[in-house]
Amino acid sequence: MSATLHHQSPTRKAVEVTVPAAEVSATFNEVVAKIAPKVRIPGFRPGKAPRPVLMQRYAREIQSDVAQQLVEKHFWKAAQEAGALPISHPSLEKLDLKEGADAVFRAQFDVAPEVALPDYKAMALTKKKRAIDESTVAEHLEGLRQRATKLLPVEDGAVAEGLVVTCDIRVKPQGLKAQTYQDQLLEIDGKRPFDAQILGMKVDEKKAFNLTHPDDDANKVLAGKSLAYEVQVKDIRRKDVPVLGDDFAKDMGAFENLDALKAAVKKDLEEAAERDALARLHANMLDTLLEAAPFEVPRSMVALQLDDYCQEFAQHVARQGMDPKKVNWQGYRQYRLNDAERAVRSGYLLQAIGNAENIEVPEADIDTEIRNFMAENQVQQPFEAFKAELERRGNTTEIKGRLRTDRIFTHLLATAKVTEEQLDKAAFEALVELERKREAGLPVNRFDAGGLEGGDLEGQEGGEPAAVAPAGHVHGPDCDHDHDHGHEQGHEEEAAPAKKPAAKKAKAEPEAEEKPKKAAKKDEPAAEKPKKAAVKKDEPAEDKPKAKKPAAKK
């Protein structure tokens, strides 16, 4: 056997292997001997068909089995002897196979990238953290109070401002099919046209009325059309919001008084703000490193990462009661391609830093992590048996990788210069909105969409900038020709045309990993369904959009 290595890219190689004729013939004999007893050929007893008949009738199957055996036997050894360590299964691109002659096959495969580490020991980073002040605590307490609201029945009452009404609604837009909505919960606001129509109605009362949408309605399907409504009131209730005091604090848990509840809320918010800020800091740090260390990633590893994304999304879809088979998986894989490439690059980069710094995870740390998991989830199985099951599934490898990643980030932060920036509510919400736009692929800087004039970012067309007219001659009081704009060609050539300015590509800001986009709902009358009543919520910092924690190579 002889092997030659071919370099197709930094992470894509091919090895060409020549197998001696004697081994090829012996492999053909082995394959034919295995097939003979299993096949039935008219006119011959099982296992008694002549070899030429078998070779003629089952040529394709025999050829395929021989090729598979030769590749499996020689590929891995040949690649390593040629100086490459494959990390993917071979992809056969060439095969010359004939009994009695040397066989030649050429197989492509991926190898791990060579990562040239950037200077990671003196990074300057900014840790952006939400400031938790008294107004933040008060806002969160108000959210807790609103969530504790009770809806009490209104006996023999009528629909009025501020009450919460349950009703069935049938809506028939002009020219469209009717839609029915059962048990709709509405908090009545008389300023809304629909709500104004049902004011004064009582339980079990029915009413029919029409509403016309304005011509400039955002919903183009319903703009300018008349909608016929049929409404039946089923229940009327009033909101009973608890008073913010010591009794409320005791109802919320083991708190002696309102001050104790405030202290607990502030502590929780500060801890959540710290976790949120640290996650953003990790993501920004990794973005900085990735930008400073570009390298190609193996296609096979990106495909495996996409497989993981698809599996997670399929589970999410199934939990929502939808059929995963109806998902456009090809489109979803294309949508997550950049995420997958970034995740793989991140994994290799962090692995290289960990290797350079000799960062390891002791077995005792893995055991501690497993025991903590067992305690939190009340696992009754013996530790050794539970750990053995995790090892069989490969979960301990994932745990070790996650712990190692945490240690690598801790090490990087210890050597970096970190400046903390406290953000008030407005600044924090602006940061979250900026991250949302980046995740959605919306332009966030003046010229991101490609326009020369700037302006409304989401309204910019994008693409190449418009051509700029040549500068030509500038007319002025010292001109020595008539200003009739009918210059001869010779004069026009005196001034060289100004060069078309190159569109300056906006520097890519660090981006958080994208989440799967929700499927867009079709335009339908549901858009005109009266808004449901929602208890006002003030979510803690951990419930607000966060920067995702960088993905590391598994």
N, C-alpha and C positions, 0 to 999 in steps of 0.2 A: 504493500500500500504506500502511495505517495500523496502528499497534500501540499497545496499552494494557497496562500492567503491573499485575498484581494480586498483593498480598502475602498469602500464606497462612500463613507462619511465617517465622522469621528465616532459615531455609535452604531454604524451599520457596516458589517463585514460580510464576506463570502469566502467559503473555502471550497476549492476544487479537489476532489479526491479521485484517485485511480485505483481500482481494485483489480488484482490479477485475474486472468481468465480462469485459472484452476479453481479459485474460490467462487467465481461466478457460476461455473458449471456445477460445483458441489451444492450451491444454494438452490439452483434450479432443481436438482435432483431431490433435495429435501422437501421443497414445496410441492413438487409433483407427487412424491410419496405420501404426503399428508392429505392431498386432495383426492387421490385415487379411491380410497375406501369410502369416501363420503358422497361421491357423485353416482348418479344412475344414468347410464347411456344405453339406449335401446340396442339389443343384440348382444350385450355383454353383461356377465354377472358382476355384482359390486366388487370393485377392487381388481377386476380382471381386464379392464379396458387397456388396449395397447398405449404406450407412452405417446406415440405420434398423434393418436386420436385425442388424447387429453390435451396435448400441446396446442392442437388446432382448435378444439372446441372451447377451451378455457384459457386461451392465450392472454387475454386482458387481465384476468384475475391472477394468473400465475406471475405475469410480468409485474403487476402491482405488489404482490406479496414479496417477490424477490427484491424489488427496489426498496421496500419498507425495511426488510431485514438488513440489507446492506447499509442503508443510511443509519438505522439505529445502532448497528454494530460499530461503524467507523466514524460517524460524524463527530461525536464528542471528543474522542481521542485525537482525531485529525485536527480539529480546531485548536485544542490545547497544545498539541505538538507544533502547530504553526504559530503559536504565540498569542492566542486569543482565548478569552474565557467567556463563552456564550451565556447570556442571561435569558434567552428566549429559545423556543423550539425552532428547529430549522425550517426554512421555506424553500422547497426545491424549485430551482429555476432552470436547471439543465440536467438531462439524463440521457446518456448513451448506454443502452443495456441490450446485450445480445448474447445468447448462450454460446460459449466457446471462445469469447473474445473479452478483452479487458473492458471493464465497466468504468464509466466516468460520470460522476454526478457533481453538480455545483449547488451548494445550499447557502442561502442568506441567513443571517442571524444578527441579533443585537448584542452589543457589549455595553458595559457601564461607561459613562462619560468620565473623562479626566477633568477634574475640577481644579482650576487655578484659583486658589483662595485670595480674596481681596484683603485689604487691611481692615480687620474686624476688631482690633484691640483698642481703637481710639475713636469710636464713633460719637458724634454729637447728636443727641436725640432730645425731642421735646415730649414730655408726658402730659397729655391734655386730660385734665380731670374735672369732672363736674363738681362745682362748689356746693356743699350742702349747708345752706343757711336756714334761718328761722322760717323764711317764706316757703322754702322747699319742704320743710317738715310740716308746716301748716297745710300746704297744698296736698301732701300725702295723707294727712289726717282727714282732710275733707273728703278725699277719695275713699278712705275707709268708712267714713260716716255715710257716704252715698251708697256704698255697697251694702251697708247694713240696713238700707231702707226697706220697710215693709209696705206691702200693698194691701190696704184694708178695704173691705167692700163698702160701697155706697148704697145704702138701702133706699129704694124708691127714688133714686136720683136721676138726673138727666146729664147728658154729656155737656161738660163745661170746661172752660180754660184750665189747663194744668192737671186735669184728671187723666187716668190711664185707662184706655178703653180696649177691649178685645172685640174684634169683629171679623166677619167673613166679607170678602170683597170680590165682586166679579167686575172685570173691566173689559170693555169692548172698544178698542181704538178703531177709528174710521178706516175701513178697508183692510183691517187685520182681524185675525181670529181672537176670540174672547179668551181671557185667562181668569182662573179662579184661585184665590188665595184664602186659605183657611186659618182661623185663629191668629189674625194679625194684631200685634200689640202696639198701640199708638199712644204717645203722650200728646195730648191735644194742645195745639198752638193755633189760635184763631187767625193768625196772619197767613197760614197756609190755606190755599183755596179749598182743598179737599176737607181739611179739618173744619173750616167755616161752614161747609155744607151739612155736617153732621151734628153741629151744636144743637142742643135741646132734645136730641133723640134719647129714648129710653131703652132699657133692656128688652130684647126680642122685637123691637121696632125695625121695620125695613124702609128703605128709601132709595129712590132712583133719581139720578140727576146727570147732567152733562157738564163737562169742562172742556174748554178749548185751549190748546197749547199755543203760546206765542210763535210767530213765524221764525224768530231768531233763537228758538230753543236749541240747547246744545245737542239734544237727541234729534238728529236729522230725520229719523224715521217717523217721529211723532210731531215734528215741528209743523204748526199750522193746522193740525188735525183736531177733530172733536173726539172726546172719549166719553163713552156712556158707562156710568157706574151704577152698580146695585150693591147696597150695603145693608148688612144686618148686624145690629149691636148685640153682643152676647154677654158682656160683662163690663161693669164700670167700677173702678177702684180709685182711691186716693192714696197719695204717697205719705207715709209716716216716717220722716227722717229723724233718727235719734239725736238728742242734744249732746254736744261735745262737752263731756264732763267726767267726773270720777266714775259715775255709774256706767257710762259708755266704756271707759277704760277697763273696768272689771269684767264687762261682758266680752271684751276682746281677748282676754286671757288672764294670766296670773299677774295682774298689775294692781298695785295698791291704789293708785290714783292717776289722774291725767298726766301729771309730770313724769311718772314712771313710764307711761306709754310713750310720751314724747321722746324720752331718753332712748327707749328701745328702738323707736322708729328712726331716730337720727343715727343710731349705731348701725342699723341694718342698711340705711341709705348710704352711709359712708363706706361700709364694706362693699356694697354693690358698686359704688362709684370707683373704688380702688380696683376691683376686678375688671370693670369695664375699661378703665384707663390702662391697666396693665395689658389687656388683650390688644388694645389699639397700639400700644407701644411695641409689643412683639410683632404685630403685623407691619408697622412702619419700619422697624429695624430689619425685618426680613426683606421688605421691598428694597430698602437701601442696599442690602448685600446682594440681592439678585440683580439689581441694576449694575452693580460694580463687577459682577462676575457672570457674564453671559456665557452660556455653553449649551450645546445641543442635548436634547433628551431622547432616550430610546423610544421609538414608536410603540413597541410592545408594552412598555411600562405605562405609557399614556393610555393605551387601550385597556389595560387592566384597571387603571384608575377610573376610566369612564364606565367600566363594568360595575365598579363599586357604586358610583353615582347612580347608575340606572337601577341597581338593586335597591338602594335606599329610597329612590323616588317611587319605585314600584310598590314598596311597602307603604309609603306615605299615601299613594293613590288608593291602594286597597283599603287603608284605614278610613279613608273618606267615603268609602262605599262605591268607588268607581272601578271599572274594569281596566287593569293595566294593559290589556291587549289592545285597547283603543288609543293608547298613547303613540304619538309619532316618535318612535325611539331613534330613528335616524336623525330627525330634527333636534331631538333633545341632546343626543351625543354631540352634534355640531355646536349646539348652544353652550355646552359645558366644556368644549375643547380647550379653551384658554385656561379655564379653572384646572383642568387635568394636567396640562403642561406645567402650570405654575406649581401645582402640588408636587409633581414629580421632581421638578427642579429644586424646590424647597427641600425635599427629602434628601436628595444627593448633596446639596450644599451643606445642610446641617450635619449630615453624616460625615462629610469631609472635615468640618470644623471639630466635631466630636472626636474624630480619629487623631487630628492634629493636637488636640489638647488632652488626649488619653482619658476621655470622660467615659466611665463605665457605670453600670448599675449593679450593685451587689444583689445577690440572691435574696438576702434578708429584706431588702426594700420591696422586692416583688412579693414576698410572702406577706409583708405588712399591708401592702395594697390589697391583696386577695382577702386577708382577714378583715380589713375595713369594709370591703364590699360585702362580705358574708354577714357582718354585724348589721350594716345598714339595711340589707335586704332579708335579714332574719333567715339565712340559709342554715338548715338543721343538719346538713350532711357533714361528716367528718372532714377536717381540713385537707388531709392527704388525698382522700378520694376526690374531693372537689377540685383540688389543684391538678390532679392527674387528668381529670376530665377537661379542664381548661387547656392543659398541654396538648391533649389529643386533638382539640379543635384549633390549636394555634393561637389561642387567646393570650397565653403567657408571653408570646413573642410581641403581640400588640402592646401589652402592658409594659414590657421592657422598653419598647420603642418610645412609648409616650413618656415614661419616666426619664429616659435618656434625653428626649427633646426638652423636657422641662429643665433638666440640669444644664443643657447647652445654653438655653436662654438665660438662665440664672448666671452662668459664667460670662456670657456676652454683656449682660447688664452691669456686672461687677467691674468690667473694664471700660465701660462707656461713660461719657459725660452726659448725664441726664438732667435736663432742666424741667421742672414741673410748672405747668401753666394752669391756673384755676379758671374755669369757665363758668360764667353766670348762666342763668337759664336761657337767655336769648342766644348767647354764643354757643352753648351746647346744642341747642336745637338747630342752629345754623350748621354746625359740624355734622350732625346726624343727617340733615337734608342734603348736604354735600355728598356724603357717603352714599345716600340713597340714589342720587343722580348718577354717581359713578358706577354703582352696581347695575343700574338700569341702562347704562351706556349713553346717558344724556350729556350734552356738552356742559361744562361747568366753568370754562374760561371764555373770555370775550371772543376769541377767534377759533375756538375748538371746532366749530361747525364749518370752517373753511371760508367764511365770508370776509371780504376786505373791509366792510363797513362796521362789523360788530353788530350791535343792536340786540334784538330779542333772540336769545340763544336757541330756545326750542323752536323758533320759527325759521332759523337759517336753513338754507337748502344744503349746504355742504358741497363737497367736490372741489374741483380745481377753481382757483380764483379767476375772476373775469380779466380779460386782457386789458392792459393799461394802454391808452392811446399814446403814440410817440409824442415827445416833447415839442418837436418842430421849432419854429421860429417864434420868439416872443415879441409881439408888437409893442412899440413904445414911441415916445416922441422923437427918438433919434433914428427911426427907420428911414432908409433911403429908397423905399419903393412904395407904390400905392397899396392901400389896405383894402383891395377888392377881393381878397381870398381867391384870386384866380391865378396864382403863381404858376410860372412855368415849371416843368419837371426838373430842370437844372437847379432852380432855386430850392426846390423841395429837398434835393439831395445834399444841400449844404450842411444841414443839421442831421447828425446821425440819430436814428430813432432810439428812444430810450429803451433799455432792456426791460423785458417783462420781469417784474419782481418775483422771485421765488416765494411761494407760500411758506412762511415759517411754520414749521410743525410745532404745535404746542407741546411742551414737555409733558409727558405722561405723569400724572400724579399717582402716588401709591394707591392701589385699589384693593378693597376688600374682596374676598371671594364671593362670587355671585351665587344667589340662590335660584332655584328653579322658578321660572316665571309662571305665574298662574295663567291658566287658559282664559282667554278673553271671552266674556259672555256675549252672546248674540244680542243685537238690538231687539228688544221685545217690550211688550207693554209692562213687563215687570219693572222696567226702569221708572215707570210712573206710579208704582205702588207707593202708597203713603209711607213715609219714613217710620221705622219702628222706634218705639221708645227705648232709650238707652240710659241706664243709670250712669251718671258721670263718673269716670274713673280717673284716678291720678296714679299712674303706675310708677313703681319705684324704679331706680336707675337700672336695675338688672332687667327690667321688662322693656326697656327702650332698645332700639336697634343698636347692635354692637358691631365692632369690627370682629370678624371671625378670627379665631386663633389659627395661626399658620399651620398648614398641613405638613406633616413630616413624612418622609418615605417610610413605608411600612416594612 
